[in-house]
Amino acid sequence: MFAVGLLDVVANGLFVAASTRSLLSLVAVLGSIYPVVTVVLAHLVHGERITRIQVAGVTVALAGVVLVSAG
């Protein structure tokens, strides 16, 4: 449990550092797609199947990142 807490603190610190060095609109969007990472890691680590709705959600989330970073 200590490692999980430590990783959470590190992640929050990196988010704050990125917020001060980059566009907050882009950092916030990238930070909000953590469920995509969860889906991918569940597939890679545990061999869970990715459903069609999850694929659609990942696609829409990544398309949103592209739109925000382009505009």
N, C-alpha and C positions, 0 to 999 in steps of 0.2 A: 504494500500500500504506500509505503514511503516513496517508492520509485514513481508511482502514478502521480502522487502529489507534486513531486519534484518536476516531472515532465509537464504538468499543468502550469506550474509557476514559470518554467522556461518558455512555454508556448505563449503565455500572456505577456511575458517580457519581450519576446520577439515581435508580438503583435504591436505593442506600444512603440518599439523601436522602428518598425516599418511604418507606423502611422506618422511618425515625426519626420521620416526621410522620404516619403513617397506620397502620392495622392491618396487621401483618406478614402475617397470613393472607391478606388481600386482595391485598396487594402481591406476595406470592410467587405467587399464582395468576395474576394478570395478567402477571407476568414470565415465567411458564412457558408462556404461549400464543404465544410468538414463532413457532412453526411455522405458526400461522394467518396471521400477517403475511407469512411467506415464501410461502405458497400464493397469497395474494391478490396480492402483488407480482409473482409469476411470471406470474400470469394477466394482470395489467394491463400490465406492462412488456414481457414477452416473448410474450404471447398464448398461453401454454400452456393446454391444456384442463384443467379441474378434473374429476377423476373422481368417481364416486359415493361411493367410499370416502373420498375427501378431503372431500366435502361432509358426509358423516356425521361424520367426525372434527372438522371445524370446528363443526358443530352441537353435538356432545357437549361440546366444549371450552367453547363459549360458554354452554351450559346450565350447565356446572359453575361458571363465573364468576358467573352469575346466582344459583345456589344458595348459593354461598359468601358473596356480598355481601348476600343477603337474610337469611341465618341467622347 
